[in-house]
Amino acid sequence: MTIYTVMCPPPSGNQTADAEQVAFVKEGFCWPALFFSAFWLLWHRMWLVLAGYIVIEVLLVIAGALIGGPIGGVLSLLFTVLFALEANGLRRWTLERNGWTLAGVVSGAGLAECETRFFQQWVQAEAHRVPRPLPAETRRAQAPKDDVLGLFPAPENAR
């Protein structure tokens, strides 16, 4: 059974476009991040994580050269495995930093089943959603402003 965290982009006003951009981030080990770490980071546009990854790799190469022997390669391999363990968590962190919100967690036999389950629940929730009244501040902001200047009424002779 595979578990995915579902992340939704910041609302754009177009529910269909937002639904197409929903990201399903797998929980657990990330094989592509193990074998193609830098390319995986570029593909997912994780610029800050990529910068940190490069800095740590350079420091490990320098430390390995100073210590000598095969320790540099061993350290680099261990770091790559650790990165693959945490890659999906770093992807969720990057999405949250960019304004994405957690929409839910779904599990299933594979990605297709998880997507089907999530969107079925989403459609059912939207069908049963009752529109909430606007907060008082929003109603005031949308009211016509013919006789109001900022927070104060206009003077009588200015009308």
N, C-alpha and C positions, 0 to 999 in steps of 0.2 A: 504494500500500500504506500503510495507516494503522497506527501503532504506539500501543498503549495500555499504561500501567502499571496493574497490578491491585493495589489496596489492600484489605486485609481489616480489619474492625473488631476491637476487643479481643474475645476469646472470651467468649461469654455462657453456654456450656454447651449451647446449642441449635444444632446444626450447620446445620439448615435455615434458621433465622432469620439466622444469620451469613452464609450463602450468599446470601440475599436482599439483604443490605446491602453486598455487595462493590461497591467503586467502581472503575470503569474510567475512568482519567484519560488523555486524549489527549495525545500528545507533539506539541509544536509550537504554532503560532499559534492563538489562540482568538478566533473572530469575535464571539461574543456579548459577550466581555469588551471588545472594541473599541467596539462600539456602545452597550452598556448596562452599563458598568463597575460602577457602584454597585449596580445591581439584580442583576448577576451575583454580586457579592460577598455581597449579602444572601441570595440564593437558596442559595448554598453555605455559608452561616453562617461566613464568614471575617471575624470581628469585628476581630481585630487588624490584618489586612491592610486592611480597610475604614478603620479609624482612620488608618493610615499613608497610605492613598490620599487621604483627605480633607485631611490636613495638607499633603501635597505639592501638591495642587491649589490650596489656599488660598495657599500660599507662591508658587506660579507666577502666580496672579492678582495678588498683591501686587507681585511682581517686574515683571510686565508693566505694571502701572499706574505703577510708579515709572520704568520705562524709557521707556514711551510707545510709541505706534505699534502696529503689528500683532504685535509680538514676543510679547506675552502669549498671543495665540491660537495662534501658531506653537509656543511652548513647551508649551502645554497639549496641542496636537495630537501633538507628538512624545512627550510623556509618555504619552499614551493609547496610542499605537502600541507604545511600549516595554512598557507594562503588558500589552497583549494578547499580546506575545511571551512574557512571563514568567508569565502568569496561571495556566497549568496547573502550572507548577513551584511557584508559591505555594500552589496548592491541595494538591499533594502534601505540601508542607512543613506546612501546617495539619493535614492528616490525620495525619501522623507526630507532630506535637505533641500530638494528641488520643489517642495510643496505637494508631493503626492501623499495620499492618505491611505491608511489601512482599511480595506473594504471587507476583509474577512479572511478566513482560513478554510481551505477545502481539501478533502482527501479523496483518492480514487486509485484505480489501477494504472492510470497514466494521465498525461496532460489533457487529452481529448475528453476523457470522462470527467475530469475536474472542471474543465471549462463548461461542459454541458451542465453539470450540477450547479455551478456558481450562477450561470446566467439564467437558469430556470428559477432559482431562488430570487434573483434580482428582479426578474419580470413579475413574479408573484408579489414581491414586496412593493413594486411600483404600482401595481394594479390596486392594491389595498391601501395605498398611502392617501391620507386625507390632507389636503392642503392646509397648512397652519396659517393663522392670521399674521399679518406683518407686525413687528414690534412697533410700539408707539413712536419711537425715534424715526423709524423708516416711514411711517405714515405721515409724520410732520414734514419730513424731507421731501416727500412726493406731493405735498399739498401745494396749491397755487400760491405764488409769492407776490400777488399784486399789491397788497397793502403792508408788506413786511420788508424791512431793510435789516438784514442780519437777524438779530434776536429782538429788535425793537420795532414797534409799529411806525409807519411813516407819519410825519407831522400832518396835521389837518390841512394846512394850506398847500401841501405838496401834492395833493390828490387832484 
